[in-house]
Amino acid sequence: MMNIKEAKQEIVNTLHAYLKKDEEGNYTYPLVHQRPLFLIGAPGIGKTAIMEQVAKEENIGLVSYTMTHHTRQSAVGLPKIVSREYEGISMDVTEYTMSEIIAAVYAKMESTGKKEGILFLDEINCVSETLAPAMLQFLQNKTFGGHKVPAGWLIVAAGNPSGYNKSVREFDIVTLDRVRKMEIQPDLEAWMEYAWQHKIHGAVLSYLNIHRDSFYYIRSSREEKAFVTARGWEDLSRILKSYEDLDIQVTENLICQFIQEKEIGRDFASYYQIYQKYGTDYGIHQILDGSLSKHMEEEKLDMAGNGSAEERLTVTGLFLQDLNERLMCADTGKKRLSLLYDKLYALKNNPITDKNAKSEADSWFGQYIKDQKKSFEVRKTSGLLSMEEALLERQTIACMERYDLELRKLHITKREEQFERIKIFFQEEKQKTEVLCTQTGHALLRAFDFTEKAFGDGAEMMLMVTRLTGNPLASAFIAEHGCAPYFKYSDKLLPGKQQQLLQACEQALESR
C-alpha cells in the first residue's frame, strides 16, 4: 500500500527507467518488459490529478481516457476488409482501422511536438463485457486491434476496488502478472501538500486539521450510499470561494451536495460559520500586517489564550491560510521576475532591428513584444501552457508593453538608450519583488510571535510548524529567506511529538 504522493514518485521513477536512452538514442529498457502500471484506489483519491502533474513536471504528453465511455469499436477500431495474397492465393481478410485511443496518442505527438508521454486509461476494470477481452489484450501486448502504442509512451491504467463499484471485473493472475499493481490508500498528510499548492479553502484545511477522520469516508449499503472523498473536498473548496466572491450565502444544503455523508456535511457547515466568524473577530490579516494597535493585539492574544481547543487550532489554521496566500504572491512575483529577465535577456541578443518592424510606428522593442504575443498564442492553443504559466506569460508581456509605452512617452528611440532605460525599469520591478518577499517574511515572524505568546509551544505551535514544513512554498521560502522561530520550533516535528497534535485534535472534538 502507498499514498498518492508515493504513487506519483513511483510513476516518475518508472518514466525515467523506461525512457532511458543509450548513446545512439535508443531506449535501453526492452519494450516487451515495460509493464503497464495499474493503480487501484478509492474514487476521488487523486489518480487522474497526479497524471497531469507528472506530465507537466516531466514535460511530456498526456492522453487520458475513461474506459467506461468507450465501446469495443472506439477502442479497438472498426473492422475493414482488405485483400491479401498468401502462397499465391488472393484472399479477403479482416483488419481494423486505427483505434481512437492510439490515434489520439499520435495526434497529441503532432500537436505538442512531444514524442514521449503517458497514456492513462481510467476505470479500466469497469469496462463493458464486449470490451473486456480487448482491454486484457492491450495490457498484455500493448496493442489495440493490431496497432501498437508508440515507443516512448508509458501505459498507466487505473481502477476502483470491487467494494466501490458493482461493475468491477477482477483481473485474472495471467493479466496481473503482466502489470505492476499499485494499491493506493487515502492519506491526509500527502493531500495537504497538494492542497497548499492548489489554494484549497482555509476552512476545509482547518477543519481537516481537527477532524482527520472526516477526510475520507465511504459507506455503501442497499439503503444508501454515503461518501466523502478528496475530490469532494477540493470541489467544495472551489464553490465556497466562488460563492464568497459573489457574496452568495453558503448553506448546509450546498455543502452536503459535495460532502455526501450527512453528519460530516452538517458538522462542516457549522464549522464553516465558526471559521468565518473567527476570521473576522481576530483580524488575522491585520495581525500579520502589523497594523493592529498594541491594545487591540493584547485583546486578541487574551481571547485566543482563553479559547477552546477547537478555537485555538482554528486560529492557527487562519494564520496558515493567510500566510499561504502571501507565500503564493511572493512566489508568483519571483517567477514573473525570472520570466521577465529571460525575455529581456533574449531581447538584448535579439537580431530584430527597426527595419524588421511591420510598420513605422513599431520599434524593435514593439516588434519583439508582438513576436512574443504570437509565440504565446501558439503555445496556449497547442496546450503547452498550464493556467499558471499562461497567466505569468500574459503578465510579463503586459509589463513589457508598459515599458514600451514609457519609452514612447520619453521620446527614447535609439536602441542602446532604450535598453538602458529598460534596465532601470527592471530594477524597479526587482525592488518591488524584494519588498514583497520582505513583507512575507515579516508576516511569518508575526504569526510565530502571536502563536508563541497566545499558546506557547503547545499543539498550536506544532500544527504551525508541521503545516509549514509540509507546504512546498513555505519550505522553499524559509530555506531562501530564513525564519528563526521556525528553526527554533522545528524540533517539535520529531516523531514522538506528533502524538501531542493528535491529542489536541481529540480535545477539540470533545469540546464541541
Secondary structure, 3 states (H helix, E strand, C coil): CECHHHHHHHHHHHHHHHCCECCCCCECCCHHHCCCEEEEECCCCCHHHHHHHHHHHHCCEEEEEEHHHCCHHHHHCCEEEEEEEECCEEEEEEEECCCHHHHHHHHHHHHHCCCCEEEEEECHHHCCCCCHHHHHHHHHHCEECCEECCCCEEEEEEECCHHHCCCCCCCCHHHHCCCEEEEECCCHHHHHHHHHHCCCCHHHHHHHHHCHHHCCEEEECCCCEEEECHHHHHHHHHHHHHHHHCCCCCCHHHHHCCCECHHHHHHHHHHHHHHHHHHHHHCHHHHHHCCCCHHHHHHHHHHHHCCCHHHHHHHHHHHHHHHHHHHHHHHHHHHHHHHHHHHHHHHHCCCCCHHHCCCCCCCHHHHHHHHHHHHHHHHHHCCCCCHHHHHHHHHHHHHHHHHHHHHHHCCCCCHHHHHHHHHHHHHHHHHHHHHHHHHHHHHHHHHHHHHHHHHCCCHHHHHHHHHHHHCHHHHHHHHHHCCHHHHHHHHHHCHHHHHHHHHHHHHHHHCC
